[in-house]
Amino acid sequence: MIGASLSFLDTTIVNVAVHTLLADFHAGLDTVQWVVTAYLLALAAVIPATGWAARRFGAARLYVAALVVFTVASVLCACSQNVGMLIASRALQGIGGGAIMPVGTMIWTARSSKAQIGRVMGLIAIPIILAPTLGPAIGGLLIEGMDWRAIFWLNVPFSVAGVVLALRLLPMDKGGEAGRLDVAGLILASAGIVGVTYGLTEVGTAAVIGLVAGGSALAGFVAHALRARRPLLDLRLYGSQGFTAASIATFALGAANYGGMILMPLYFQTVRGESVVVAGLLLAPTGLGALLAAPFTDRWGAGITAFSGAAVLAVSTVPFVFLSATTSYVLLCLVMVVRGIGFGLSIIPVMTAAYRTVPADRIPDATPQLNVLQRVGGAIGTAALTVVLTHQLRHPSTPGGQADGFGTAFLWVLAITIAAALPAVLLAWTETRARRQPDAPKLRKATAVQ
């Protein structure tokens, strides 16, 4: 739980520092946003290899190693003297953070029955939901009280505690036969992810080159994975309609949620002129809403709950499309509570549904893919929305004009959220159809026992 919380916390804790970094490093938003995007990209690039590495070296040993890398990188981030060093250190931090969550999930799910998956995912929901939404508030307090480097020093004592507890409490299995690492698959997948995301952050020729190169690499990865005897990621899992729907929804929800999280702290600081502390605290209602939703993430069918959450998320995004320079803070906080509820009711049930569609021995193959999709969605959403916002703020100099620019960016968030609701409908339909099968009474009995 410590490692997972730190990994997700660092996904958004830096968002509130973007405005400060712009001034300290005298750099533009298109450059500083890579402090956020580099972390997400490195996360996504390393996750595909975690299934193989966990089988080869042992899940608990890999978890400890990842936490050590995360700790060292956090120190380097805190000691960065320029934006280039900070971006590079964040990428290293993402390599460590990227392995923490999927490997932790493997450790949890390997010791759980299918009937317990909902309860396990409820535990996993704590860092997934609370850490990213509370990150800006914690970051704001640290930046105001000290400086932006404090948000990275914060990781060190908790990371050390996590390593000590893992060594004492987790069974340090030695791993076993995992076959050879699919190096070609890893290179193609990583190049594709980075290329597509880079293309979305650029304009003109650079954008075309990035998108074409990234898209070609991803196409090559798919062709390679379907032919390889032991591929890095087993794409045959997508033969399951339920797993495919859950995966698409996971990607779109990652883009809508993590991409949208970079907008509000910038709005409060740029348009409303608030301090970094106030901007961070004003984002806390989202975490409150997510916490309120936590008890209900496994109460009904995962598909129905996920669709309901996506619908709530979409409706609660509409008011942000009409942001002005004088929008009531009370209204914004209330809407953010509702948005947090939608977040909590969507992302966790979608992942729960995905795990329930695959056999227990395929969990190590499914876990990296779901984590990749969520993090890549977040990286692409952050990059794309940053480009939209940068373009919108290029000319307006008045608070009203800048607020309109943020409203346009949230219009894109709304579109992405609506897109996420569509596969959730398919997921709900698949789930309903499964209940009508002859073994449905057994499924209902298992749910009742749970």
N, C-alpha and C positions, 0 to 999 in steps of 0.2 A: 504493500500500500504506500509506503514511503517513496519508493522509486517511481511508481506510477504517478503519484501526486506531483513529484518534482518534474517529471517528463512533461506532463500536461500543463503544469503551472508555467513553465518556461515557453509554452506555446503562445501565451497571451500576456504575460507579465511585462514583456518588452513593449507591447503596444502603447502603453501609456508613456513610455520613455521616448517615443519617436520624435515628438515635438522638441524635447530637450536635446536629443542627439542632433537634430537639424541645426540647432544653434551652436552646440559645442564643437561639432566637426565641420561647420560651415559647408554642409553638403545639401544637395537637393533631395526631395522626397523620393525621386526615382532611384537614388543611390541608397539612402538610409533604409528604404523598405526591404532591402536585401538582408538587413540584420534579422528581420522576421522570416523572410522567404528562404534564406540559406539554411536556417534551422529546420524548417519544414521539409525542404528538399532533401537534406541529409537524412532526416528521419525516414523519408519515403525510400531513399536509395538503399539504405542498409536493411530495412525490414525484410525484403525478399529473401535474404540469405539467413534469416534467423531460424527458420525451420530446419534447414540443413545443419547449421552450427549447433543448435540445441541437441539434435540427435548425435552429432559427432563428439561434442565436448561435454555434454550434460547441461540441462536447462539451468540448474542452480549456479553452476560455475560460470556459464555465460552471463547470467544475470549479474553476478558480482563483478565480472570484468566490465560489463557495460556501465555499471554504476561508478566504477573507478574512473573510466574514461570521461564520463559525464562530470565528475568532480574536478578532474584536472582541467578540463575545458572551461569549466565555470571560473576557475582561478585565472586562466588566460583571458577570458572575456573581461573580468574585473580589472586586469592589468593592461588592457589594450590602450595604445597611445594614438591610434588613428582608426578611421572607419574601416579601412581595408583589413587591419588586424582583427577588429571586432567581428567582421563578417566571416573571416576565416575561422576564428575561434568558435563562433556560433555554429559553423558547419561541423566542426569537430564535436561540439556539444550535442549536435543533432545525431551524430553517429552513435554516441553512447545512449542518448535518450531514445533513439529509434529502436534499439534492441530491448530496452527495459520493459515496455508495455506488452509486446507480443510474447516475450519469453515468460513474463509474469502470468499472462493469461494462460499459456500452455501449462504452467505449474499448477494453476488453480483448476483448470478444466480437466487435466489428467487425473485428478483425484475426485472428480464429481461424476455422478450419474446423470443421464439425460433429464431425469425428473428434478435434479438439483440445479440445472443450468440457469433457470430463471433467478434463483436465489444468488447464485454465483455472480451473474451479471448485475444483480442489484448491488453487490459489493464493488464490482468493477466500476459501477456508475458513479461512485463517490469521487474518485479522482477525475474521471472523464468529464463530469458535469461541474463539480464545485471548483476544482483547481483553475480551469480556464476563466471562469466567470469571476472568481475572487482575485485572480492574478492582478488585474489592473488596480484594484483597491489597495492591495498590499504593495504593489510597485509604486503607486502614488505616494503612500506614506513614507516609504524608504527614500525615494528620490527627493522629496521635500525635506525630510529630516536630515539626510546625508547627501548623496548624489546618486546618479544612475548606476554607478559601480556596485552599490549596495545590493541591488537586485540579484547580482550574481554571487556576491559573498554569502548571501542568504542560503544558497544551495549547499555550501560546504559542510557545516555541522550536521545538517540533516542527511546528506549523502554519506558521511562517515558513519553516522548512526545506522543508516540502512545497510551498509556493508557489514558492520559488526553483527547486527541482528541476523542478516542472511547467513553469515558464516556459522552462527550459533544454532539457528532454528531450521534451516532448510537442509534436506538430505543432499549431500554433495555427490550425486551419481557421476560416474566417470564417462558416461556416454557410451557409444558403441559404433557399430558399422553404419555409416551413412552414405557410403559411396563417394565418388568424386564430386567436388563442388562443380556445379554447372556454371563455369566461368563465362562462357559465351552468353548464357541467359542473363547472368548478373550484369554484364556489360551492356547488353542490349536494353534491358529493363531500366537501368540507371540512366543511360544516355537518353532514352526516350522520355523519361519523366523530366529530366533536367531540360532537354531540348524544348519540349512543349511549353513548360512553365516559363523558360527564358523568352520564347517567342511571344507569349502573352504579355510580357512586361515591356516589350519593345514596340517600335513602330517602323513602318517602311520595310526596307530590304532586310534588316536584322530580324524583324518579326517573321517574315516569310521564310528565311533560312532556318530559324529556330523551329518553327512549326513543321516545316517539311522534313528537316533532319530528325526531329523528335518523333514525328508521326511515322517516318520510315523505320526508325529503330524499334518502335513499339510493334509495328506490323511484323518486322523481322523476329521480334521476341515471340509473338504469338505463333508464327510459323515454326520456329525452333522448338517451342514448348510442346506443341502438338506432335512433333516427330521424335523428340528426345526420349530416351528410355527412362531416365530419371531427371526430369526437368526441375529447374529451380522452384517454380510454382506450378502446381498441377491444375491446369486450366480445364481439365475434364470435370471439375466440380461444377462448372457452369452448365453442365448437362441437366442439372436440377433447376427447374423453373423458379422454385422458391429461393434458392441460393442466388440465382442471377438477379431476381427482383430486389432482394435484400442488399446485394452488392451495389447495384446502381443507386439505390436510395442512400446507402452509406456514403457513397462518393458525393452525391448532390448535397446531402445534409452537411457534410464536412465543408464543402465550398460555401454554402449559405451561412453556416454558423461561424466558422473560424475566419472566413473572409469578412463577414459583417462586423466581427469584433474589433477590427482595426479602425473602423469608421467613427464610432461614437466618441472615444477619447479625443480624437482629432477634432471632432465637431465642438466638443465642450471647450477645448483649448483654443482652437482657431477662430471660431465664430463667436463664442460666448466669453472668451478671455479668462476662463477659469484656470486656477492653479492646477498643478499635476495631482495634488491630493484630492481636491474637489472632483476633478475629472474621474479619478479612480474610484472614489466613493460613490459617485453617481451611477457607476456601472454595477454596483453590488446588488441592486434589485433583481438583476438577471439570475444571479446565484440563488437568491431567495426563492424565485419562482421554480428553478430547477430542483431545489431541495423539497419544495412542496409537492412536486410531481413524482419524486423518487418512490414513495410507497405504492404508486399505481402502475409502475412500469411493467409489472408481471401479473397484474390482477385479471386482465382480460386477455384475449388473444393478441399475440404480438403484432400481427398484421393490422388488426383493427386499431390497436393502440397507436401504432406507428403512423397510420393514416390520420388519426385524430390529432396526434401531435404535430404532424406536418401541416395540417389545416389550421390549427391554432397558431403555428409559427408564421404561416403566410398572412393570416388575418392581422396578427399583431405587428407585422412589418409595414402594413399599409400606412399607418400614421407617420412613419419615418420618411415616407416619400414626400410628405407635405411639410417637412421641417422648415422653420423660419428662424430669424434671429431672435425671436421673442417667444418661442414655444414654451409653454408652461413646464417647469421642471417636475411638478406634481404629476402632470399628464404623462411625461416621458417615463418617470419612475414606475407608474402604474402599468404602462404598456410594456416596459421591460420585465416586470414580474410575469406578465402573461406570456411574453416571448420566452422567458426562462422555462415556464411550464411546457410550452410547445417543444422546446429543445429537449427537456427531460423525457417527454412522452414519445419522442420520435427516435432519437439516436440509439438509445439502449434497447428498446423492443426490436428495432431493425436488426441489430447485431445478435440478439437472443434468437430471433427467428432463423437467422443464417446458421447459427451453431446447431439448432435443432434439426436442420435438414441434412446434416452430414454425419456419417458414422463416427464413433469415438476415436477410431484409429486414424481418421482423416483430419482431426482437429489441428495437428501441427501444420497441415497444408492450408487449412482454411484461415487460421489466425493471421499469418503474415499478409494474406491477400486482403482481408477486411481492414487491417491496420494501414496497409499501403493505400487503399482506396480512400479511407477517411483522411489520412494525412496529405495525400496528393490532392484530394479535393480541397483541403484547407489551403495548401500552397498555391494552387491554381486560382482559387477564389481570392486569396489575399493579393496575388499579383495582378489579376484582372481588375479587381475593384480599385487597386491603387492607380492603375493606368487611367481608369475612368475618372477617378477623383482628381488626379493630377491635371488631366485635360480640362475638367470642369473649373478648376481653380486657377487656370492659367491667366485669365483676364479679369474676373470680378475682384474688385478691391473693397467693396462695401460688405458688411456682415450679411446683409440680405442676399446679395449675389452669391456669396460663399455658401450660405445655407441652401440656396437653390441647387448648387453643385452637389452638396451632400445628399439632397433629395433625389437627384438623378442617380447617384451611386446606389442608393437604397432601392431604386426602381429595379436595378439589376439584381440586387439581393432578393427582391420579391419574385422576379422571374425564375431565379435558380431554385427558390423554395417551392414554387409551384411545380417545377420540374421534378423535385424530389417527391412530391405527393403522388405522382403518377405511378411509379413502381410500387409505392406503398399500397395503392389500390389493388394491383396485381397480387401483392403479397397477402392481403386480406382475403382476396378471392381464392387463392391457392390454399390458404389455411382453412377456409370454410368448406371447400371441396374435400379436403383431407378428412374433415370431421364426419363427412357423410359416408366414408368408406366403411366396410364391414368391421374394421378393428376400431372404429371410433369410440365405442363404449369403453374399451380398454384405455384409450387415450384420456377420456373424460375421467375415468377412475384414477389414473395416475395423477392427473391435474388436481383432483380433489384431495388425494393423499398429500400432495405437496402443500 
